Amino acid sequence: MWNVGKKAGFFGGAIFAVLVLSLLGSGCGSRTAGTSASAESAALPAESGPEPVEFYFYLNGDSDILGARPDGEIDHQAEIVYDELRALLPAANFGVHAYLDRGISLRGGDPIDSETYDRCADAPAEIRALGETDSADPRYLRELLAKRCYPAAKRFVALWSHGDGYRVQNDYDFDPSDRGFHVSTLLREIPDGFAEAVLFDSCAMASLEVASLLEGKAKWMLASQFELPNVGIRYGGLPALLGKSRETGAILSLLRADSERAFAETGATAPLVLLDLAKLPAVSEAFARAWAAATAKVAAAGGDAYAEFRSSVLRGARDGDLYFLFSRYAPDAMPALTAALESGRGSLHFALPATTSDRDADLEAVAASAPEVFRTWSEKFPNWAAYARVRSVLPASEVPQADVPKQGVQ
C-alpha cells in the first residue's frame, strides 16, 4: 500500500447478478471490466459442516488512485472496490468487515469521509459513518481486526492501496507536512496467530523484508513483486467456492487464478506470489549464505555489488531478486525458496545496501522513520547489517553483526 508515485488510473462497475464479475482494485494499473468466477471452484468437492471464514478489507481511498465507473464517472478506485464488495455480500456465506478511508476531494466536500461495513453471513449489514480519518493511523486497522462474526474462524486480511515494499511510504492523506510512515506500523497491529493469510492488494510488496514482518501473524502471504493493474485481487468467486470448500489452499489458489486472469486481460504481467510463512526462516538462512557468497565473489572480481544485483531487478526498481541471487551464486539455496513458494512459482525482492548518496535514500529513510524495524532487519539480514556498518546509520555500539550460517539448508 503504499505510494509509488502519482499514477492516474493505477492501483468498475456494477457487479453481477450471478457473480459474473469478479472484484477488487489494486494500487497500480488500468481498470477493466470484471471476469467470471474461476472454473477451478466448480470442480471442488462439497464439504460437510464448513468452518467459518472471515475477510477483513482495509481500503485507503484518500490517495491518487482513480478509476472509471461504467457511466464514465471518475472516482477513487477504493470507492469502486467498496461498492463492489457491498454488491457481492448479498450472496456471501462468510463474514466481511471493511474499512474505507474515502478521498473526499472528488465528492464535493461530502462530510462522511470514512465508513465501516460489517456483515456476518445472512445477518443484516451494519454500516457506520465516520468523520475524517487517516488510514495511515494504525488504530483503524486495529479496530477493524477486533471485530468478530465467529469465535473461531479462518481470517484473511486484505490491505489495499499503493505499495512500495520495505520503503517508507507517503502518508495516505498526502499530509501537507509530507510526513511518512512505514508499513510495519500497520502490520504490527495484526495479532499473533490471527490470519490464515495477509493479501497485499498493492504494488511491489513481495519482499523478504515485508514477509518477515508477518512471521507468527499469518500462515501465508499473497503479494506481487510488480506493479498491479487496477483490477487487483478478485473476490467474486468466493461465495461459490466457499459453498463447496473452506480449505485455505483452495481459497488462495482461486484468488490468484482469478486475479492473474484479470491481469492478463489488461495486457499486464503481474504474477502473484503465494509464500508459506512457516518456511520463511529457511529462506532467510539461505539468503544469508547466498549473500555472503555473492558479495565475496563480486568484490574479488573488483565488481560493483549494487550494479550486479540491480541487473536482477524484475520491476525496474532499486532492489534485488532472490531467484537471481540463489541461482547465480548459491544454487544449493534454491530449494529453500522453491519449497516456500506455492508450486515453486515466483520470487521475492530484497533491499540492496548502497554506499553512495544517490543510492541509499531508501534505507536511510527506513533508519530515520522506523529505527526499530531497521535494527530488526539489521539483526536478521546481512544486507541490512552491512549497510548499517558502512553508512554508520546506527551508533557503532548498536550495529548488529549478522551471523552467516555455515550449514546448508536441509
N, C-alpha and C positions, 0 to 999 in steps of 0.2 A: 504494500500500500504505500505506495509511497512515492512521492513525486519524482518523476523522471523528466520533468520539464513540460511546458505547455504543449499539448497535442490535441488540437481540436478534433473531436470525434474519437479520441482514444479512450480507451480504458483504461424497435420495439414492437413494440407492437402489442396490440391487444392479444391476449393469449387465447387460445384454443377453446373449443367446446369439448373436444375429446382428446386433450393432451397432444394436439397435433404440433404445437410449438414447444420448443424447449427454452430454457431460461438462462438468465443471468449475464450481466455485463462485467467487463473486467477493466483493469487500469490502463489499457492502451489499445488502439486499433480502430477499425471502422465497423460500424454496426450493420448487420444484415438481418433478414427475417429469420425466425427460428426454424428448427428442424424437428422431425418427428422423433418420438421416443425410440431408444435403441432397440433393435430386434433382439439383442442379447437377452434382454429381460424377459421376453416372451418365452424363451426356451428354458427358463429356470424352473425347477420343480417347486410345487407348493409346499409350505411347511405348516405344521400344526402349532398352535399356541405361539404366535410370533412375539418376540421380545420387543419392548418399546424402543422407539428411535426418536431422538430429538435433534433438530438442527437449530443453530444459532447464527444469525446473519448480522454482521456489523458493517453498515454501509455508510461510507463517507461521501456525501454528495456536495459538501462545501469545498469544491475543487474546480479545476478547469476541464473536467471530463464531461463532454457534451455528447448528446445523441439526438437522433431524429425519430419522432413518433410517426406512425403510418400516415397521419394527416399533414405531415411536413413540419409540425411544430418542433422547434428546438428546445430541448430540456436537458437538465442534468441527467446523466446516464443513471445515477443512483436512483432517481425518481422513477425512471422507466423500469429498472430492476425491481424496485419495491412494489410497483403496480403489478408487475408480472408475478411476483411471489404471492401477492394477495389474490390474484386471479387463479393461481394454482391451488390455493388452500381449500376451496370447497370440495375438491376431490381428494384432499390429503388424508392419509391414515397414519400420520405421525405428528409429533409436536413441533411447532415452529415458533421461534422467538426472533424478532427483528428489531434493530435499532437503526433509524435513518437520521443522519445529520444533513438537513437539506441545504442546498445552495440557494438562498433566498433572493439573490440578485436577479434571477430570472423570473421571480414570482411577484413582481410588483410590490415588494415590501410586505408580503404576507407575514404576519407576526408569528404564525405557527412554524417555527424554524425546524424543530425536530419532532420525531414521533416514534413511539414503540408500538409494536403489533405482536400480540401473543394469541396463539390458538393451540389448544390441546385436542387433537383428533377432531371429534364431532362437536365439541363444546363451542359455544359462541365465542367469537373473537373479542379480545379486549384491546382497545385502541386508546392510547394515552398521548395527548398532545403536549409537547414540551416547549419551553421558550428557547432562547439561543443556547446552543451547546457547541462544544468544540470536541470533535471525535478524536482529537489527539490526546484528550484528557482520559487517562485510563479508568477513571471512575465509571464511565458509561459502559465500558466493556465489563467491568466488574459487576455492575448492576444487571447487565444482560445475562451474564453467566450464572447469576444467583437464582434465576428463575427455573422452575421445575414443573413439568407436566406429570412426571412419574418419579417415584422414589429412586428407582434404578432404571437406567436406560443406556443405550448406546448413543453417545453425544458427539455431534460433528459441529465444528466451529469454522465458519467461513468469514474471512476478512477481505473486504472489498475496497479498493481504491487504487491509487498509484503504488508503484513498488520500485525499490532500488536496492534490494538485498541488504547487506550489512551496513550500508552507509547511513549517515544522519539524514533525516527527512525534513523537508519544509513543513511547517505547521499546516495542518489541513485547512484551517480557515484563512490561510495566507495572511497571517497576522502582520500588521504593518511594522512591528518591531523586528520582523524577519527571524524570529526565534525558531529554532529547530527542535526536533525530538527524535528519539531513537525507537525503533520498533520494539526493542526489549521492554520499554515501559508498558506496552500493551501486553506482550506475551507473558510477562511475569504475573499478569492477572489471571491467567489460566491455572486453576488449581491442579496440584499434582494428581495424576491419575484420572483427570477429568474427561479427556477426549479420546474417542476412537481415532479421530483424525482432525488435523488442522488443515484447512484448504485456503491457500493464498490465491484469491481471485484478483490478482495484480501481477505486475511485471517483475521478472528477474529475482524472484525470492528463493529459488532453489540453490542455496549456497550452503557450504559446510558450516559456516558460522551461524546462519539463521537456524539450521536444523538443530544445532547444539543447544539452542535456547529452548527447544521443545522436549529435550530429554526428560523423561519422567512425567511429562504433562500429557503426552499423546502417544499413541501407538504408531500412527502413520502421519506422513506429511505429503500433501498433494500440492505441487507448485511447478512453475516453469522457470527455466533459465533465461527465457527470452521475453520479448515484448508480446503481450497478449492482444489479440484483436478484441473489439468491444463485445463480441458475442460471449466471451468469457466462459466460465464454467456453467454447464447447462444442467438444470434440475428438473426439467419437465417429465423425464421418465421415472422419477422416484415413486409416485403413487402406484403405478403399475408394477414396478419391481417389488416394492415393499408389501404388496398384496401376495407375493409369492415367496420372497426370501428376505431375511434380515441379516444375512451374512455380510460381514464388513467388506470382504474382498469383492463380493458381487456389487455392493453399493459403489465402492470406489472405482471398480472397473467400468461400471455403467457411466459414471460421471466423466471419467477420462475418455471413454469411447465416444459418447455423445458430444463432448466438448471438442475433441480433436476433429471430429467430422464437421462440426460447425466452423472450426478454424479453416479447414481445407476449402470450404465453400467460399470463404472470403479471399482465398489465394494465399493465406498466411501459413507459415510453418512454425508452430509453437508447441512442440511435444510437451506433455505434462509428465513430470517425474513423480512416481509413487515410491516413497522411501520408507522402509521398515526401520523405525527409530530404535528398535531393540538392537539392531545390528550396527548402529552408528558408532559405538566405541571401537569396533574392529576397523571401521573405515578411518576413524581418527588415528588409530595406531598405524595403519598402513600409510596414511598421509604423512605422518612424522618421518617414517623411514624413507618414503619416496622423496620427500622434500630435501632431506639431508643428502641423499644420493644425487639428486638433480642439481642442487646448488653447488655441490662439490665438483661435479663434472663440468658445469658451466664455468665456474671460477677457474678450474685447472686449465681450461681451454682459452682463458682470457676473455670469455664472453660476458655479455650483459644479461644477468638473470631476468631483469624486468623485461627486456626486449624479447628474450627467449620465450618466456611464459605468456607474454602478451600475444605472441603468434598463435596461441591456442584459443584465444577468445572466440567464442561461438557467436556472441551477440554484438561484437564490435565495441565492447565496453573496456573497463580497466582491470578486469580480474582474470584469473586463470581458470583452468578446467581440469578436474580430477582425472577424467578419462585420458586426456592428453598426457598429463603428468605421469600416471601409472604406466600407460602403455609404452611410453618412450623411455622412462628412467627406472621403473621398478615393476616389471611385468608380474613378478610374484605377488604384488599387492593388488593386482586387478581382481582376483576372486572376492576379496573383501567388499569391493564396490559393487560388483555384479550381484553378489548374494544379498546385498541390502536393497537393491532396486528391483521392484516387481518385474518379473520376466527379464531381468538384467538389462532393462532398457533405460537409457538416459545417462545423466551425469550430474555433477554438482560444480558450481563455481567455488573459488576460494579467493581470499583477498591477497593481493600482491604487495609485499613490502617494497618500498622505494626509498631512495636516498637523495632525491633532488626535489626542490620546492615545487616544481610544476607537476610532480607525480604523487605527492604524498598527502594531498589535501583530504582525501577520503579517510585515511587512518588518523590523521591529525584531528579531524573533526570528531571522530569517534572518541579519541582520547580526551578531548576537551568536553564533549557533551555527554558522554556516557563512560566516565572513568571506571566504574565498576565492571562494565562489560568489557572494556579494553583490557583490564587486568585479568579478567576471567579468560578471555581469549588468548592473552599472552601466556598464561599459565598452561593452557590446553594445547595451543597450536604453535609450532616452531616458527611459522612465518610471522606471527604477531610478536613473538618473543624476540626474533631477530630484528624486527623493526624497532621495537622498544629500545633495544641496546644501541642500535645505530643512530637513532634520532634523538635519544635521551628525552622521550616524551614523558617518562616517569623518572622520579628520583632514583639514583643508582641503587639505593638500598631496597627499592621496590621492584626493580626489573626482574621478572621471572626468568629462570633458566629452564626452559622447556627440555624435558628428557626426551631423547631419541631412542625408541625401543630397538634393541639389538636382535630380538627374536622375530622370526617370520610370523605371518598371520596364518592361523590354522584354517 
